[in-house]
Amino acid sequence: MADQHRADVLVSCLHGRAPEFIPALREEIERRGLAEEVKVVETGCRGFCSMGPVLTIAPPGTFYTGVTAADIPEIVEETLVKGRVVQKLLYKEPSGRKAVQRYDEISAFAKQQRIVLRNCGMIEPTSIEEYIAVGGYEALGKALTTMTPDAVIAEIKKSGLRGRGGAGFATGRKWEQTRQAHGDVKHVIANGDEGDPGAFMDRALMEGDPHSVIEGMIIGGFAVGASQGYIYVRDEYPLAVKNLGIAIARAKEFGLLGHDILGADFDFEIKIVRGAGAFVCGESSALMQSIEGKVGEPRAKHLHATERGLWDRPSCLNNVETWANVPHIINQGAEWFASIGTERSKGTKAFCLVGKVRNPGLIEVPMGISLKTIVNEIGGGPPRGRKIKAVQTGGPSGGCIPAEMLDIPVDYETLSEAGSMMGSGGMIVMDDRTCMVDISRYFLEFLKDESCGKCSTCREGVKRMLEILTNICDGTAKESDLPMLEALAKTVASSSLCGLGKSAPNPVLSTLRYFHKEYEQHIHDKYCASGVCRSLVAYVITEEKCKGCGLCVKACPQDGISGSLKQPHEIDQVKCIHCGACFDACKLDAVQIVPRAMVVDGKVQVPVITNEGPKRPGGPLDVPVRNVTTPGGNGGNGHGAPKGAKR
Amino acid sequence: MTKTTLTIDGQLIQADDSMTILEVCRKNNIPIPTLCYHPVLEPYGACRLCTVEVKQKGRNWSSLQTSCTHPAWDGLDVQTNSPEVREARKMVMGLMLSRTPNVPVIQELAAEYGVTEPPFHVEDPNEKCILCGLCVRVCNDMVQAHVLNFSGRGADRKVGPPFMEKTRQCLGCGACTIVCPTGAIDIVLEEAGVYAAKPLGPTSAIYVPSLQAVPRVPVIDTDSCIRFRQYDRSLGQITDACGACQQLCEAHAIDFTQKDEIVELNVGAIVVATGFQMWDSSKLSQYSYGKSPNIITGLEFERLSNAGGPTLGQILLADGRKPETVAIIHCVGSRDKNPNAHEYCSRICCMYSLKHAHLVRDKTHAQVYEFYMDMRAFGKGYEEFYERVQEEGVVMVRGRGAEVQVLPSGKLRVTGEDANLGKLVAVDVDMVVLSSAIEAPADASKVSALFGLSRTADGWFAESHPKLKPVETNTDGVFLAGCAQGPKDVPDTVGHAGAAAAAVLGLLNRGEVTISPATAEVNRTRCVGCGDCLLVCPYTAIARVDGKAQINAALCKGCGTCVATCPSGAIEAWHFTDEQIIAQIEGVLEWA
């Protein structure tokens, strides 16, 4: 049906607050008599997560952020009817607050290269017609009608595409192994389990452009000689399941799935299998067990899945994002793909940039771009007044790259050499208010919950590592804890059965490598300089700096700060729950984070003089402290808690 | 399956790629510790203890792998005891010991790697399960009862039946208790309640009947064997469950498809020597048989005392202690007018009770109380033995043991009347031996139907004449030997059996047999083949031959039953034909 509407209103953030105004939007368009001219499209993710809901009016590509139901009449009136721009809804650049009208003029967008995500937010995900209209299924046609399976494999090999699930295995080689394996019945599988906390690239892809994954899988099936494909989607993504289901059905109607596809004497079917809430089912052998209906437990992988995988048949398992790259490589050629990225890591990668940046969201960048560019130019840098401390990549299997190393290019090898890994694409930015010990504790807690429990080293080892880290964060650590933690990490990494266990110690090992001092402070000084580990801190107001503005009083949930206007205030150490709200509220750097040991009988034993410079926790232990009475006689240098101090 | 050569601890070893590194090591006596491995089950790789250091062919870096799962590929370089391996095993044992600190096998293994104290916080000091999965694998893959499985994820993982509830699917086969390395699983017999005793009989479905068995090879009891019990109704055949014995037998001597062989022999004489069975002592509930593992029958005591038995001849209580007091009760189920007991005297029990009393005194020096009614010491040297046993200090209580009570402490209280003292006595003992009745075997009625035997009122097979023909039966050619005819002890049985053998020899050596001429004969023209006569003949002398009845004159006793039964009047009794009888009647009437 050819409808000649003049503009699309592409609405994103369907999991956010967009559903609150979409009905109103449609009604208003109807009411203004524009229903024939303007089409509302519920579309995929555009990536500006802190500015949602976003919508784009295309043409010309006017991009509005933070849209609410109240804005709808104005949008329809000004932009759709009169063709004018609603200034207050435009995207503002983080530096300089300059307003940008069109999506592709946004600087954060300019640094990206959206290949896999190019249709997300641009087309209606379930519309196969729109997918075809923007070039979809051309690659399938090219592969099936002009190439042999071996030629397709050769092209993928030449492109240098590597698995986007995290391990980065050469995709072409995996396809070749599957093709060469013995067996009449083979399978291709898409891993859409995406269990890493903070990762949602595959989600956006499956929800926003399901046909790209399907097309990639059909081409893959053709190449390796498989006629049955499976997409394993985590059950927590119902919209992905729904959209993939619709896409599969439409593809079948168009003869792109099923029998004798495009007359090439090739049969292919795809089934969706839903996960049941286990992170470990993202591990390839556990995933295959899950598809078979068994408990998702990994097995020893001496025999690769490409030889004996699903139901003991040769199976080619790739991440959803890997599959989505395939049509582009076939269409534009291996050389084009290989021209993007670095020597060893070709193409682009989708990341979920989250945490302490002004512009968090879903991005796609060429390999080789530096972390610094990603964080500062795409992410907009840290919020005002904060400094970046580290960037965590690779989810629970990855590690932290400290701020000093942010110049490194993003590439499979450089990230592993730095003690982290590419992972599936989670990228968490941390500032000086993040405790690195707490971060490794957080990831271990996640892994302890998600460990399948089969092998003793992961099941018991991760549990014991978590115990030690919890003790460290609670202030009950012993001297022997750090060596024991390292010994445990070594055995868990070397002796566990699957990737979950083998990589479980990575967060601990990488934070120990770059932030050893924080661990030492936690264990020896019982002090958490970032204020996160509540048992290890106390908050103190420095008289000299406090101007008595009262912001902290308002922030304190315990009503624990007293003082008259314009007079220095005081924190009641008995009422204080160490939440840090006062620290965050104070604009004058007057609140200090000190070791808990300094509070004795409800009083701060050591009066402290603050340091100069911008607000920086790590406070009194880094600078000389005057007028100190330390019973232990540490004189002059405030290092360590006073001896004999009660906790 | 290709042949491979790999290096293990510097030695070049031949193997093939269908084996795992662990199997190769076991074959070559290279020690590798394991917990979750069993040769008959699929390897699982859960405990990580069998970790070895492996360098793949052509690479110069090594990794730690579990030897139970890693195939013995060509060109591998394996170190089974390098510092890396020991370090990993030490940590694994440290983790295990912290989970199950009081399991001896875990303590021993941990000590081998220098771990003597749990290095981490112990949550449950009574925990025994190490989640090795052996019980799960044996129950699902081998026994195929599908009762046990893992539930819960990660640190919450546990093993048990669905929802940790008792299930009737459990066969009580005990396979899980056998494979469990830490003794975390117990078998509890529900009806008995207190059973934890060593069984006196065979402990597995495949067993050697006794040390004196000829031939001395194992047999499979198909009633308890899991493979035969797991009969697949849908397929109408036994399943392939278990089969552990077949997998382990190096001589490949086990064949589950063996069928009973039916052999047909034509013989001139049959000796029925089908013996006796023990009367079920639980039929009289006052003796509490079955309520305590320390109340046993005389036969069970024989097994206990046998040097080839479960305790190698030691007299022990169920929990392994030596008894300090034992009571032996005579006439349990014999000389008893109760409907579920026997009125007759079982003959052998007085003497074997004295023997048991003597054995107990000799082996344990326990105090023995014998509750008897009469002491039937009728044979050669028997009375003298009775005297000797009394001199050994056995306390003889003349009065039937009336009741055995199981006390809460586990001791047994025997009450009875001491007729010599004229009062009721009670004594608390550790063990009670019931000298229970012996009776004809349960299938005696089938045997008697088969051979045309009658039975006396007491259930034993009937001899031809109680005084003069103890081994013959009313069916010619069928003889009785031993207890089949009635309770008797070994000397009497030997005598009886010798008589039966002599009778057989006499019969067979005769060549010609003289029989009474008064037999019956069938007129084949008149016989319609109805078969009524076959049913009524007490001597099974009639057979169907070519559709008509035919009488075996050697077996026929001339009783005349068939003559009277035949509806066609086709059978005549020689010397008792209708004409002869009528002539006799006429003759008598002439006189009247």
Interface residues (C-beta under 8 A of the other chain):
Chain A: A278 V280 V295 R299 A300 H302 L303 K448 D449 E450 S451 C452 G453 K454 C455 S456 T457 R459 E460 G461 K463 R464 E467 M484 A487 L488 K490 T491 S494 S495 S496 L497
Chain B: Y44 G45 A46 C47 R48 L49 T51 S63 L64 Q65 T66 T69 H70 P71 E84 E87 A88 M91 V92 L95 M96 S98 R99 P119 F120 H121 I130 L131 G133 F150 G152 R153 G154 A155 D156 R157
